[in-house]
Amino acid sequence: MSSRIQTQHIEDFIARVRMLRNKRDPNMTLTAREAEQLADSLSQVMTRLVTIQEEIINALKTAQQSATVDIEMDGGEFNKK
C-alpha cells in the first residue's frame, strides 16, 4: 500500500493565493524553502497520479479482455448417418 501524500504545502500555497486575491495584491514571494517544499509536494502528487492512471488503464484492459469471448470454428465434417 502506498504512503499518504503530504499535501500541506500545496494547501498552504492555495490559502496564500486566496488571501492575495482577496487583498488584490499582485505580488507574492516564496522563500527558497517554501518553493522546494511546494515542488516536492507537487512532484509526489504528479507521480501518484501517473501511477493511478496506469493502474486504471491496466484494469480496464483486463476487464475488456475478460469480457471478450473468442470462438474458434474448424468447419467440422458433414457425414451422412
ABEGO torsion letter per residue (X at the ends): XBBBBBAAAAAAAAAAAAAAAAAGBABBBBBAAAAAAAAAAAAAAAAAAAAAAAAAAAAAAAAAAAABBBBBBAGEBBBBX
